[in-house]
Amino acid sequence: MPLRSPMPNRGSRPCTRVGLSDCRTVGPMLLVLGALLSGSPAVGLSDAVAQQRSAYEELQTFSGVLNHVRLNYVDSVTYAQMVRAAIDGVLHALDPHSLFFSRDDWERRNALERGELAVTGLSFENVDSAITVLSVSPRSPAARAGVLPGDRLTTVNDTAIAGLDVEKIALRMAGEKGSKVRLQFERGPRLEPDTFTVTLKRDFLHPLFVSIVRMADSATGYVRLDEFGPTAAEEVHRGLKDLKGKGMRRLILDLRANPGGYVIAAVELASEFLPKGTVVFRTRGRKKDVDTTYTTKRNGDFRDLPMVVLIDEYSASAAEALSASLQDHDRALILGRRSFGKALMQADFLVLPNGDDLHLTIGYVLSPSGRFIQRRYRGLAVEQYTTLAGKGGAAEDTLRVFRTDNGRPVRGGGGVTPDVALAPPAPLPVWWSVASDSGFDFAIADSVALTLAGTPPGRDAWMTSPEQWRGALVAPFLARVRARLHVAAPVDTALEARLARILALRAAEVRWGPEARDEFLVRASADVRSAIGYFPQLAGLLAAPTR
């Protein structure tokens, strides 16, 4: 998800922009191109344009190619088809995030953003030339079907989606409430992947951007932010005030699998934790009106609160910008796995005469220390670029050392590297998602939930009983999978532990309700436990390095 401006005025043509006064109109070049396509010389060109013979000659070459194709190609091809293909080719040659939308697609995209179309709960990104799940909304149709971040989409309604942009896929996934979409995914190694198919019933999602606010222990507050939506900072602020009233003296901010969102939401959230006038990030582009320094406008109410931020390979865009800012200012310890690596900024331009839309990269996002955390893309084909998702990238991207406010060394390129790396969870095999889509997980967990004591002591005992989870849940679940799916379903210790947590989570929610689900997610998380363990070392880890 790209860095985006505040929600546009829905009464006018929406414009995603940063540092731009309004939507731009694309016209003069199309007039020149139109004259060339008609075979007649362009008229009304200024002297400056007329002197740029090389550019004019390039357009003549382009016009000549189109004309030869129109007259001599084996099949009939329209100018509209050729021009659209040329536009897509030009944009793909620039970077992976610049796109062209027809007016119909643009209007449908706006309807999707306004929540007028039902969805599946999936967010995608192009990774290694594959449309890959970046995040799955909690309690969404996709979550219930067992789709996971990292799964690779191959078909939609039995039609291959190879070559389509992520934004176009999002439009195909949306539709009327209750309508169904059939999706095929790959999981595992690219050369020998496992495949599975799910049928999802589209639904309207009304998620809060903050999904969990609770105390992780008697001193540690925990806030889970799923996306940088327009009210994200306000929701976090309310949550922090609530936790402060419950005795919070330190905070874990969870940005794992957060795909990003609006620029202003990231700045407003940073303002909760930093003094007034602190640089959050900068945007830089070829045009001066893109160059903007975003700073906090007030002293944060929680600027002295000890903090740990959790990130992973699916933390992207605005989530990375905030993490990098807090890291540069030595304001929080960053824990987890290297983030996605996306820091390009786009704006939308109105294209005449049909009212189409050009979604164009216009700038870079730089951290306060000057880091550019976008993975490398210049000089690379799209396929090469996307292989660097969540990775450090080539040596020239990360050789330069930047310094935090306290002088700690940090590097740019390919995402935000955490101060402390945590091991990833055990990957879930394809047979898990097939079983989940078939309802095996709910059937086992729900039946066990009915046997659990509904008392507070019974609930507390369940939260800390991994041996009971494995015996009561994993064993019968695996037996059903093996019998009905006719697969071996091998498990090692790490996978067994993850399956136990997933099934035990469902049982807790069924027996004691949604609040118990949130409690379980926090108490059973290895990453959260690690974060709590680092608070005693926080001051030393964020201090200036000793010489």
C-alpha positions in Angstrom: 0.0 0.0 0.0 1.5 3.3 -1.0 2.0 6.3 1.3 -1.1 8.3 0.9 -2.5 11.7 1.8 -5.6 12.3 3.9 -9.0 11.0 2.7 -9.9 13.1 -0.4 -13.0 15.2 -0.7 -15.6 12.7 -1.9 -17.6 15.4 -3.6 -14.8 16.1 -6.2 -12.3 14.0 -8.1 -10.2 12.3 -5.5 -6.5 13.0 -5.6 -3.9 11.0 -3.7 -1.1 13.5 -3.1 1.7 14.6 -0.9 2.8 18.2 -1.2 0.6 18.8 -4.2 -1.9 21.6 -4.4 -4.4 19.7 -6.5 -4.8 17.0 -9.1 -2.8 17.7 -12.3 -4.1 17.4 -15.8 -2.3 15.5 -18.5 -3.0 16.9 -21.9 -0.3 18.6 -24.1 1.7 15.4 -24.7 -1.4 13.6 -25.7 -2.2 16.4 -28.2 1.2 16.0 -29.7 0.8 12.2 -29.8 -2.7 12.5 -31.3 -1.3 14.7 -34.1 1.4 12.1 -34.8 -1.0 9.2 -34.8 -3.2 11.0 -37.4 -0.1 11.4 -39.6 -0.3 15.2 -39.7 2.3 17.5 -38.1 1.6 18.9 -34.7 0.4 22.4 -34.7 0.6 25.1 -32.0 3.9 23.8 -30.5 5.9 26.4 -28.6 9.3 27.3 -29.9 10.9 25.5 -26.9 9.1 22.3 -27.7 9.9 22.6 -31.4 13.6 23.0 -30.6 13.6 19.6 -28.9 14.0 17.7 -32.1 15.2 14.5 -30.4 12.0 14.2 -28.4 9.9 15.0 -31.5 11.8 12.5 -33.5 11.3 9.8 -30.9 7.6 10.4 -31.1 7.8 10.2 -34.8 9.4 6.8 -34.5 6.7 5.7 -32.1 4.0 6.9 -34.5 5.7 5.1 -37.3 5.7 1.8 -35.4 2.1 2.1 -34.5 1.2 2.8 -38.1 3.1 -0.2 -39.4 1.4 -2.4 -36.8 -2.0 -1.1 -37.7 -1.4 -1.6 -41.5 0.7 -4.8 -41.6 0.2 -6.9 -38.4 -1.4 -10.3 -39.0 -4.4 -9.5 -36.9 -6.5 -6.4 -36.7 -5.4 -4.1 -33.9 -7.0 -0.8 -32.9 -5.1 2.3 -32.0 -6.8 2.2 -28.6 -5.3 -1.3 -27.9 -1.8 -0.2 -29.0 -1.8 3.1 -27.1 -3.0 1.4 -23.9 -0.3 -1.3 -24.3 2.3 1.4 -24.9 1.2 3.4 -21.8 1.4 0.3 -19.6 4.8 -0.5 -21.0 6.1 3.0 -20.3 4.9 2.9 -16.7 6.3 -0.5 -16.0 9.6 0.7 -17.3 9.6 3.5 -14.7 8.9 1.6 -11.5 6.6 -1.1 -10.1 4.0 1.3 -8.6 3.1 3.7 -11.4 -0.2 2.7 -13.0 -2.8 3.8 -15.5 -6.6 3.5 -14.8 -9.4 3.9 -17.2 -12.2 6.1 -16.0 -14.4 3.1 -15.2 -11.6 1.4 -13.2 -10.9 4.7 -11.4 -14.5 5.1 -10.4 -14.7 1.5 -9.2 -11.5 2.1 -7.2 -13.1 5.1 -5.5 -16.2 3.0 -4.7 -13.9 0.4 -3.1 -12.1 3.0 -1.0 -15.5 4.4 0.2 -16.5 1.0 1.3 -19.3 0.6 -1.2 -18.1 -2.7 -2.5 -17.9 -6.0 -0.5 -14.5 -7.5 -0.2 -12.6 -10.6 0.9 -10.2 -9.1 3.4 -7.1 -9.6 1.4 -4.3 -7.1 0.7 -1.9 -7.9 -2.1 1.6 -6.9 -3.2 3.7 -8.0 -6.2 6.6 -10.1 -4.8 9.0 -12.0 -7.0 6.6 -11.5 -10.0 3.7 -13.1 -8.1 0.6 -11.5 -6.6 1.2 -12.2 -3.0 -1.0 -11.8 0.1 0.5 -9.0 2.2 -2.1 -9.0 5.0 -5.4 -10.7 5.9 -8.0 -8.8 7.8 -9.0 -10.4 11.1 -12.4 -12.2 11.0 -12.7 -11.6 7.2 -13.9 -14.2 4.7 -10.2 -14.8 3.7 -9.1 -15.3 7.4 -11.9 -17.8 8.0 -10.8 -19.8 4.9 -7.2 -20.1 6.2 -5.5 -17.8 3.6 -2.2 -16.5 5.0 0.3 -13.7 4.3 2.8 -15.0 1.8 0.3 -17.1 -0.2 0.6 -16.5 -4.0 -2.6 -15.9 -6.0 -2.7 -17.6 -9.3 -6.3 -17.5 -10.6 -9.5 -15.6 -9.9 -12.6 -17.5 -10.9 -10.5 -20.0 -12.8 -8.9 -17.2 -14.9 -5.1 -16.7 -14.6 -4.1 -13.3 -13.3 -0.5 -13.3 -14.6 0.5 -9.9 -15.8 -2.2 -8.0 -13.9 -1.3 -5.2 -11.5 -2.1 -5.4 -7.8 -4.6 -2.6 -8.0 -6.4 -4.4 -10.9 -6.5 -7.6 -8.8 -8.1 -5.6 -5.9 -10.9 -4.4 -8.2 -11.6 -8.0 -9.4 -11.8 -9.2 -5.8 -14.5 -6.7 -4.9 -18.2 -7.1 -5.7 -21.7 -7.3 -4.3 -22.3 -8.5 -0.8 -22.8 -12.2 -0.7 -21.4 -12.8 -4.1 -18.6 -15.4 -4.3 -15.1 -15.5 -5.8 -13.1 -18.6 -6.4 -9.4 -18.2 -5.7 -6.4 -20.5 -6.3 -3.2 -20.0 -4.3 0.3 -21.4 -4.2 2.2 -21.9 -1.0 5.8 -23.1 -0.4 8.8 -23.2 -2.7 8.3 -21.5 -6.1 9.7 -24.5 -8.0 7.6 -27.1 -6.3 4.6 -25.3 -4.7 1.6 -26.8 -3.1 -1.7 -25.4 -4.5 -5.1 -25.0 -2.9 -8.4 -23.4 -3.8 -10.9 -21.5 -1.7 -14.3 -20.0 -2.4 -14.9 -16.7 -0.5 -18.2 -15.0 0.0 -17.7 -11.2 -0.2 -18.7 -9.2 2.7 -18.6 -5.6 4.0 -15.8 -5.1 6.5 -16.0 -2.4 9.1 -12.8 -2.9 11.0 -11.3 -0.5 13.4 -7.8 0.4 12.5 -6.7 -0.5 16.0 -7.8 -4.1 16.7 -6.4 -4.8 20.2 -5.8 -2.6 23.2 -5.0 -4.3 26.4 -2.4 -4.8 29.2 0.1 -7.5 28.4 1.1 -7.6 32.0 0.7 -5.3 35.0 3.1 -2.7 33.6 3.1 -3.2 29.8 0.4 -1.8 27.5 -0.1 -3.4 24.1 -1.7 -1.8 21.0 -2.2 -3.6 17.7 -2.5 -1.3 14.7 -3.7 -3.0 11.6 -3.6 -0.1 9.1 -2.8 3.6 8.9 -6.4 4.7 8.1 -7.7 8.2 8.5 -8.7 7.7 12.2 -5.7 5.5 13.2 -3.9 8.1 15.3 -7.1 9.0 17.2 -7.9 5.3 17.9 -4.3 4.8 19.2 -4.6 7.9 21.4 -7.8 6.7 23.0 -6.3 3.3 23.5 -3.2 4.7 25.2 -5.3 6.9 27.5 -7.3 3.8 28.5 -4.1 1.8 29.2 -2.6 4.7 31.2 -5.6 4.6 33.5 -4.9 0.8 34.0 -1.3 1.4 35.1 0.6 1.3 31.8 4.3 2.3 32.3 5.6 1.0 29.0 4.2 0.1 25.6 4.4 -2.5 22.8 3.2 -1.1 19.5 2.5 -3.9 17.1 2.9 -3.0 13.4 3.3 -6.6 12.1 1.5 -7.2 8.8 0.5 -3.6 8.7 0.4 -2.6 5.0 0.6 1.1 5.5 -1.9 3.8 4.6 -2.2 7.6 4.9 0.8 9.9 5.4 -1.0 12.2 7.8 -2.1 9.3 10.0 1.6 8.2 10.3 2.6 11.8 11.2 -0.2 12.2 13.7 0.7 8.9 15.4 4.4 9.8 15.6 3.3 13.0 17.3 2.0 10.9 20.3 5.6 9.8 21.0 7.9 12.7 20.0 8.4 16.3 21.1 7.0 19.2 19.1 9.0 20.1 15.9 10.6 16.7 15.5 11.1 15.5 11.9 9.0 12.4 11.2 10.1 11.9 7.6 10.8 13.9 4.4 9.6 13.5 0.9 11.8 14.4 -2.0 11.0 14.6 -5.7 12.1 16.1 -9.0 9.6 19.0 -8.6 10.1 21.3 -5.7 6.4 21.2 -4.6 6.9 17.5 -3.7 9.7 18.3 -1.3 8.1 18.4 2.2 9.4 17.9 5.7 6.8 16.4 8.0 7.2 17.4 11.6 5.2 16.9 14.8 2.9 19.8 15.7 2.7 19.3 19.4 4.5 17.7 22.3 3.3 14.1 22.4 1.3 13.0 25.4 3.4 9.8 25.6 6.8 11.1 24.5 8.5 9.7 27.6 6.8 6.3 27.5 9.3 3.4 27.0 8.5 1.7 23.7 9.1 -1.4 21.7 7.8 -1.6 18.1 7.1 -5.0 16.5 7.5 -5.3 12.7 7.8 -8.1 10.2 8.3 -8.8 6.5 4.7 -7.7 5.8 5.1 -4.3 7.5 5.1 -1.8 4.6 4.9 1.8 3.5 3.6 4.1 6.3 4.3 1.4 8.9 8.0 1.4 7.8 8.1 5.2 7.7 7.0 5.4 11.3 9.3 2.6 12.5 12.3 4.2 10.8 11.5 7.5 12.4 11.2 6.1 15.9 14.4 4.2 15.3 16.3 7.2 14.0 15.3 9.3 17.0 16.2 6.4 19.4 12.6 6.6 20.6 11.7 2.9 20.4 13.4 -0.4 20.1 12.5 -2.1 16.8 12.0 -5.9 17.2 11.0 -8.5 14.7 11.9 -9.2 11.0 13.1 -6.9 8.3 10.2 -4.9 6.8 8.9 -5.0 3.3 10.9 -2.2 1.8 8.5 0.3 0.1 9.1 4.0 0.3 7.9 5.5 -3.0 5.2 8.2 -3.0 2.5 8.4 -5.7 0.0 11.0 -6.8 -3.0 10.8 -9.2 -3.2 12.9 -12.3 -6.3 13.5 -14.4 -5.8 12.4 -18.0 -7.9 14.2 -20.7 -10.1 13.8 -22.7 -11.7 10.7 -21.1 -11.2 11.4 -17.5 -8.7 8.5 -17.0 -6.2 8.4 -14.1 -2.4 8.3 -14.0 -1.2 7.0 -10.7 2.4 8.1 -10.9 5.4 7.9 -8.6 6.5 11.5 -7.8 8.9 11.2 -4.9 10.9 9.3 -2.3 10.2 9.0 1.4 13.3 9.6 3.5 13.7 8.9 7.2 15.0 11.7 9.6 18.6 10.4 9.2 18.2 10.5 5.4 17.7 6.7 4.9 15.8 5.6 1.8 14.2 2.3 2.9 12.8 1.5 -0.6 14.3 -1.7 -2.0 16.3 -1.1 -5.1 14.4 -0.7 -8.4 16.5 1.5 -10.7 18.1 -0.5 -13.5 16.1 -3.6 -12.6 13.3 -5.4 -14.4 10.1 -5.8 -12.4 11.0 -9.4 -11.8 14.4 -8.5 -10.4 12.9 -5.7 -8.3 10.3 -7.8 -6.6 12.7 -10.5 -5.6 14.2 -8.0 -3.1 11.0 -7.7 -1.0 11.8 -7.7 2.6 15.5 -8.2 1.9 18.6 -6.0 2.2 19.0 -5.7 -1.5 22.3 -5.2 -3.3 25.4 -4.0 -1.6 25.2 -0.5 -3.1 21.9 0.0 -1.3 23.2 -0.7 2.2 26.9 0.2 2.2 26.2 3.8 3.4 25.9 4.1 7.2 23.5 6.6 8.7 23.4 7.6 12.3 20.5 7.8 14.8 20.2 10.8 17.2 22.4 8.9 19.7 24.9 7.8 17.0 23.8 4.2 16.5 24.5 2.9 13.0 21.6 2.2 10.7 21.4 1.5 7.0 19.0 2.2 4.2 17.7 0.1 1.3 15.4 -2.9 1.3 13.2 -2.1 4.4 13.8 -1.3 8.1 16.2 -3.7 9.8 15.1 -4.3 13.4 17.4 -3.5 16.2 16.8 -7.0 17.5 15.9 -9.8 15.0 13.3 -12.4 16.1 12.8 -15.8 14.5 9.8 -16.2 12.2 6.9 -18.5 13.1 6.8 -22.0 11.6 5.3 -21.9 8.1 1.8 -23.4 7.7 1.5 -26.1 5.0 -1.1 -26.0 2.3 -3.1 -28.9 3.9 -3.8 -26.5 6.8 -5.6 -24.0 4.6 -7.5 -26.8 2.8 -8.6 -28.2 6.2 -9.5 -24.7 7.4 -11.5 -23.9 4.3 -13.3 -27.2 5.0 -14.1 -26.2 8.5 -12.0 -28.9 10.3 -10.3 -26.3 12.6 -13.6 -24.8 13.8 -15.2 -28.2 14.2 -12.5 -29.5 16.5 -11.9 -26.3 18.4 -15.6 -25.6 18.9 -16.3 -29.0 20.3 -13.4 -28.7 22.7 -14.6 -25.2 23.8 -17.9 -26.7 25.0 -16.0 -28.9 27.5 -14.0 -26.0 29.1 -15.0 -24.5 32.4 -16.5 -21.1 31.9 -15.1 -19.7 35.1 -12.3 -17.1 35.4 -9.9 -19.8 36.8 -10.8 -22.1 33.9 -10.1 -19.3 31.4 -6.8 -18.4 33.0 -5.7 -22.0 33.0 -6.5 -22.4 29.3 -4.4 -19.4 28.4 -1.2 -21.0 29.7 -1.7 -24.7 28.9 0.2 -25.6 25.7 0.3 -29.3 26.6 -3.5 -29.3 26.9 -3.8 -27.5 23.6 -1.7 -30.2 21.8 -3.5 -33.1 23.4 -7.1 -31.9 23.2 -6.9 -30.1 19.8 -3.9 -31.0 17.6 -4.2 -34.7 17.9 -7.9 -35.0 16.8 -7.4 -32.3 14.2 -4.5 -34.1 12.5 -6.5 -37.4 12.7 -9.3 -35.7 10.8 -7.0 -34.1 8.2 -5.2 -37.4 7.5 -8.4 -39.4 7.2 -10.5 -37.0 5.1 -7.8 -35.3 3.0 -5.7 -38.4 2.5 -2.5 -36.6 3.2 0.4 -37.5 5.5 0.3 -34.1 7.3 3.7 -34.4 9.0 4.4 -32.0 11.8 7.5 -31.0 13.6 7.7 -29.5 17.1 7.5 -25.9 15.8 4.5 -26.5 13.5 2.7 -28.5 16.2 3.1 -25.6 18.6 1.7 -23.1 16.0 -1.3 -25.3 15.2 -2.0 -25.7 18.9 -2.0 -21.9 19.3 -4.3 -21.3 16.4 -6.8 -24.0 17.5 -6.6 -22.9 21.1 -7.3 -19.3 20.1 -10.5 -20.4 18.4 -11.6 -22.4 21.4 -11.0 -19.4 23.7 -13.1 -17.1 21.5 -15.9 -19.6 21.3 -15.9 -20.3 25.1 -15.3 -16.9 26.5 -15.9 -14.4 23.7 -13.9 -11.8 21.6 -12.2 -10.3 24.6 -10.7 -13.7 25.5 -9.5 -14.0 21.9 -7.6 -10.7 22.2 -6.1 -11.8 25.6 -5.0 -15.1 24.0 -3.3 -13.4 21.0 -1.2 -11.2 23.4 -0.4 -13.8 26.0 0.4 -16.6 23.6 2.6 -14.5 21.3 6.3 -15.4 21.3 7.1 -11.9 19.8 5.2 -10.1 22.6 7.0 -12.2 25.2 10.3 -11.3 23.7 9.4 -7.6 23.6 8.5 -7.7 27.3 11.8 -9.3 28.0 13.8 -6.5 26.4 12.3 -3.6 28.4 14.9 -3.9 31.2 17.7 -3.5 28.6 15.9 -0.7 26.6 18.0 2.2 27.8 21.3 0.5 27.0 20.2 -0.8 23.6 19.1 2.7 22.5 22.1 4.5 24.0 25.1 5.9 22.1 27.5 3.2 21.2 30.6 2.9 23.4 33.9 3.4 21.7 
